Amino acid sequence: MPAITIRKLSEETHRALKARAAQHNRSAEAEMRAILEAAVRPEGRLRLGTALSEIGRRIGLTNADVEALERARDSRPAQPMRIE
């Protein structure tokens, strides 16, 4: 699992982090993980797969429709764009 080192953290910030961790009954490390998770993966974020699945359900897309789209799809690799 990846690890992160945070350098040059002010004493005030470190104390505040430890106090916040104590309020949530967890270690400073666990508190930092929670803060980072909330910052980069907020609960209300758009989840593309979920959004596409919901659109498919709303319009009544069936497995047969998806299979037909897959059969009709051009499976050749894309060619790079030529800019001249």
PyMOL commands that place a pseudoatom at each C-alpha (Angstrom):
pseudoatom trace, name=CA, resn=MET, resi=1, chain=A, elem=C, hetatm=0, pos=[0.000, 0.000, 0.000]
pseudoatom trace, name=CA, resn=PRO, resi=2, chain=A, elem=C, hetatm=0, pos=[1.382, 3.448, -0.862]
pseudoatom trace, name=CA, resn=ALA, resi=3, chain=A, elem=C, hetatm=0, pos=[2.654, 5.739, 1.873]
pseudoatom trace, name=CA, resn=ILE, resi=4, chain=A, elem=C, hetatm=0, pos=[2.841, 9.528, 1.939]
pseudoatom trace, name=CA, resn=THR, resi=5, chain=A, elem=C, hetatm=0, pos=[5.234, 11.742, 3.889]
pseudoatom trace, name=CA, resn=ILE, resi=6, chain=A, elem=C, hetatm=0, pos=[4.161, 15.308, 4.599]
pseudoatom trace, name=CA, resn=ARG, resi=7, chain=A, elem=C, hetatm=0, pos=[7.068, 17.645, 5.235]
pseudoatom trace, name=CA, resn=LYS, resi=8, chain=A, elem=C, hetatm=0, pos=[7.064, 21.122, 6.744]
pseudoatom trace, name=CA, resn=LEU, resi=9, chain=A, elem=C, hetatm=0, pos=[3.705, 20.758, 8.499]
pseudoatom trace, name=CA, resn=SER, resi=10, chain=A, elem=C, hetatm=0, pos=[3.349, 23.588, 11.004]
pseudoatom trace, name=CA, resn=GLU, resi=11, chain=A, elem=C, hetatm=0, pos=[3.164, 22.788, 14.716]
pseudoatom trace, name=CA, resn=GLU, resi=12, chain=A, elem=C, hetatm=0, pos=[-0.253, 24.452, 14.878]
pseudoatom trace, name=CA, resn=THR, resi=13, chain=A, elem=C, hetatm=0, pos=[-1.602, 22.261, 12.096]
pseudoatom trace, name=CA, resn=HIS, resi=14, chain=A, elem=C, hetatm=0, pos=[-0.131, 19.149, 13.692]
pseudoatom trace, name=CA, resn=ARG, resi=15, chain=A, elem=C, hetatm=0, pos=[-1.732, 19.996, 17.055]
pseudoatom trace, name=CA, resn=ALA, resi=16, chain=A, elem=C, hetatm=0, pos=[-5.075, 20.717, 15.378]
pseudoatom trace, name=CA, resn=LEU, resi=17, chain=A, elem=C, hetatm=0, pos=[-4.881, 17.401, 13.514]
pseudoatom trace, name=CA, resn=LYS, resi=18, chain=A, elem=C, hetatm=0, pos=[-4.197, 15.502, 16.731]
pseudoatom trace, name=CA, resn=ALA, resi=19, chain=A, elem=C, hetatm=0, pos=[-7.090, 17.288, 18.469]
pseudoatom trace, name=CA, resn=ARG, resi=20, chain=A, elem=C, hetatm=0, pos=[-9.438, 16.502, 15.580]
pseudoatom trace, name=CA, resn=ALA, resi=21, chain=A, elem=C, hetatm=0, pos=[-8.326, 12.866, 15.618]
pseudoatom trace, name=CA, resn=ALA, resi=22, chain=A, elem=C, hetatm=0, pos=[-9.019, 12.665, 19.360]
pseudoatom trace, name=CA, resn=GLN, resi=23, chain=A, elem=C, hetatm=0, pos=[-12.527, 14.079, 18.801]
pseudoatom trace, name=CA, resn=HIS, resi=24, chain=A, elem=C, hetatm=0, pos=[-13.189, 11.273, 16.310]
pseudoatom trace, name=CA, resn=ASN, resi=25, chain=A, elem=C, hetatm=0, pos=[-11.573, 8.617, 18.541]
pseudoatom trace, name=CA, resn=ARG, resi=26, chain=A, elem=C, hetatm=0, pos=[-8.910, 7.698, 16.019]
pseudoatom trace, name=CA, resn=SER, resi=27, chain=A, elem=C, hetatm=0, pos=[-5.177, 8.090, 15.503]
pseudoatom trace, name=CA, resn=ALA, resi=28, chain=A, elem=C, hetatm=0, pos=[-3.686, 11.084, 13.716]
pseudoatom trace, name=CA, resn=GLU, resi=29, chain=A, elem=C, hetatm=0, pos=[-2.799, 8.760, 10.827]
pseudoatom trace, name=CA, resn=ALA, resi=30, chain=A, elem=C, hetatm=0, pos=[-6.372, 7.458, 10.570]
pseudoatom trace, name=CA, resn=GLU, resi=31, chain=A, elem=C, hetatm=0, pos=[-7.649, 11.042, 10.728]
pseudoatom trace, name=CA, resn=MET, resi=32, chain=A, elem=C, hetatm=0, pos=[-5.361, 12.060, 7.856]
pseudoatom trace, name=CA, resn=ARG, resi=33, chain=A, elem=C, hetatm=0, pos=[-6.623, 9.117, 5.792]
pseudoatom trace, name=CA, resn=ALA, resi=34, chain=A, elem=C, hetatm=0, pos=[-10.221, 10.157, 6.465]
pseudoatom trace, name=CA, resn=ILE, resi=35, chain=A, elem=C, hetatm=0, pos=[-9.498, 13.777, 5.507]
pseudoatom trace, name=CA, resn=LEU, resi=36, chain=A, elem=C, hetatm=0, pos=[-7.769, 12.756, 2.272]
pseudoatom trace, name=CA, resn=GLU, resi=37, chain=A, elem=C, hetatm=0, pos=[-10.550, 10.293, 1.352]
pseudoatom trace, name=CA, resn=ALA, resi=38, chain=A, elem=C, hetatm=0, pos=[-13.211, 12.961, 1.899]
pseudoatom trace, name=CA, resn=ALA, resi=39, chain=A, elem=C, hetatm=0, pos=[-11.232, 15.490, -0.158]
pseudoatom trace, name=CA, resn=VAL, resi=40, chain=A, elem=C, hetatm=0, pos=[-10.529, 13.342, -3.191]
pseudoatom trace, name=CA, resn=ARG, resi=41, chain=A, elem=C, hetatm=0, pos=[-13.494, 10.971, -3.133]
pseudoatom trace, name=CA, resn=PRO, resi=42, chain=A, elem=C, hetatm=0, pos=[-16.496, 12.955, -1.882]
pseudoatom trace, name=CA, resn=GLU, resi=43, chain=A, elem=C, hetatm=0, pos=[-19.756, 11.058, -1.355]
pseudoatom trace, name=CA, resn=GLY, resi=44, chain=A, elem=C, hetatm=0, pos=[-21.675, 13.146, -3.875]
pseudoatom trace, name=CA, resn=ARG, resi=45, chain=A, elem=C, hetatm=0, pos=[-19.180, 12.637, -6.685]
pseudoatom trace, name=CA, resn=LEU, resi=46, chain=A, elem=C, hetatm=0, pos=[-20.368, 11.568, -10.098]
pseudoatom trace, name=CA, resn=ARG, resi=47, chain=A, elem=C, hetatm=0, pos=[-19.633, 7.918, -10.662]
pseudoatom trace, name=CA, resn=LEU, resi=48, chain=A, elem=C, hetatm=0, pos=[-19.563, 7.448, -14.417]
pseudoatom trace, name=CA, resn=GLY, resi=49, chain=A, elem=C, hetatm=0, pos=[-20.464, 3.744, -14.455]
pseudoatom trace, name=CA, resn=THR, resi=50, chain=A, elem=C, hetatm=0, pos=[-23.394, 4.294, -12.112]
pseudoatom trace, name=CA, resn=ALA, resi=51, chain=A, elem=C, hetatm=0, pos=[-24.606, 7.279, -14.171]
pseudoatom trace, name=CA, resn=LEU, resi=52, chain=A, elem=C, hetatm=0, pos=[-24.426, 5.334, -17.450]
pseudoatom trace, name=CA, resn=SER, resi=53, chain=A, elem=C, hetatm=0, pos=[-26.200, 2.352, -15.920]
pseudoatom trace, name=CA, resn=GLU, resi=54, chain=A, elem=C, hetatm=0, pos=[-28.989, 4.615, -14.649]
pseudoatom trace, name=CA, resn=ILE, resi=55, chain=A, elem=C, hetatm=0, pos=[-29.401, 6.197, -18.097]
pseudoatom trace, name=CA, resn=GLY, resi=56, chain=A, elem=C, hetatm=0, pos=[-29.636, 2.729, -19.649]
pseudoatom trace, name=CA, resn=ARG, resi=57, chain=A, elem=C, hetatm=0, pos=[-32.305, 1.696, -17.140]
pseudoatom trace, name=CA, resn=ARG, resi=58, chain=A, elem=C, hetatm=0, pos=[-34.249, 4.905, -17.683]
pseudoatom trace, name=CA, resn=ILE, resi=59, chain=A, elem=C, hetatm=0, pos=[-34.435, 4.443, -21.461]
pseudoatom trace, name=CA, resn=GLY, resi=60, chain=A, elem=C, hetatm=0, pos=[-35.141, 0.724, -21.179]
pseudoatom trace, name=CA, resn=LEU, resi=61, chain=A, elem=C, hetatm=0, pos=[-31.869, -0.572, -22.668]
pseudoatom trace, name=CA, resn=THR, resi=62, chain=A, elem=C, hetatm=0, pos=[-31.755, -4.370, -22.620]
pseudoatom trace, name=CA, resn=ASN, resi=63, chain=A, elem=C, hetatm=0, pos=[-28.929, -6.901, -22.896]
pseudoatom trace, name=CA, resn=ALA, resi=64, chain=A, elem=C, hetatm=0, pos=[-30.103, -7.621, -26.445]
pseudoatom trace, name=CA, resn=ASP, resi=65, chain=A, elem=C, hetatm=0, pos=[-29.689, -3.917, -27.300]
pseudoatom trace, name=CA, resn=VAL, resi=66, chain=A, elem=C, hetatm=0, pos=[-26.154, -3.915, -25.904]
pseudoatom trace, name=CA, resn=GLU, resi=67, chain=A, elem=C, hetatm=0, pos=[-25.270, -7.058, -27.841]
pseudoatom trace, name=CA, resn=ALA, resi=68, chain=A, elem=C, hetatm=0, pos=[-26.588, -5.490, -31.066]
pseudoatom trace, name=CA, resn=LEU, resi=69, chain=A, elem=C, hetatm=0, pos=[-24.471, -2.384, -30.445]
pseudoatom trace, name=CA, resn=GLU, resi=70, chain=A, elem=C, hetatm=0, pos=[-21.393, -4.534, -29.839]
pseudoatom trace, name=CA, resn=ARG, resi=71, chain=A, elem=C, hetatm=0, pos=[-21.951, -6.461, -33.088]
pseudoatom trace, name=CA, resn=ALA, resi=72, chain=A, elem=C, hetatm=0, pos=[-22.344, -3.230, -35.075]
pseudoatom trace, name=CA, resn=ARG, resi=73, chain=A, elem=C, hetatm=0, pos=[-19.311, -1.558, -33.513]
pseudoatom trace, name=CA, resn=ASP, resi=74, chain=A, elem=C, hetatm=0, pos=[-16.192, -1.071, -35.640]
pseudoatom trace, name=CA, resn=SER, resi=75, chain=A, elem=C, hetatm=0, pos=[-13.581, -3.117, -33.777]
pseudoatom trace, name=CA, resn=ARG, resi=76, chain=A, elem=C, hetatm=0, pos=[-10.616, -1.982, -35.862]
pseudoatom trace, name=CA, resn=PRO, resi=77, chain=A, elem=C, hetatm=0, pos=[-8.023, 0.093, -33.967]
pseudoatom trace, name=CA, resn=ALA, resi=78, chain=A, elem=C, hetatm=0, pos=[-8.417, 3.831, -34.370]
pseudoatom trace, name=CA, resn=GLN, resi=79, chain=A, elem=C, hetatm=0, pos=[-6.034, 5.519, -36.772]
pseudoatom trace, name=CA, resn=PRO, resi=80, chain=A, elem=C, hetatm=0, pos=[-4.130, 8.572, -35.573]
pseudoatom trace, name=CA, resn=MET, resi=81, chain=A, elem=C, hetatm=0, pos=[-5.372, 11.902, -36.788]
pseudoatom trace, name=CA, resn=ARG, resi=82, chain=A, elem=C, hetatm=0, pos=[-3.396, 13.431, -39.654]
pseudoatom trace, name=CA, resn=ILE, resi=83, chain=A, elem=C, hetatm=0, pos=[-2.751, 17.127, -39.276]
pseudoatom trace, name=CA, resn=GLU, resi=84, chain=A, elem=C, hetatm=0, pos=[-1.230, 18.640, -42.361]
for i in range(1, 84): cmd.bond("trace and resi %d" % i, "trace and resi %d" % (i + 1))
show_as sticks, trace
zoom trace
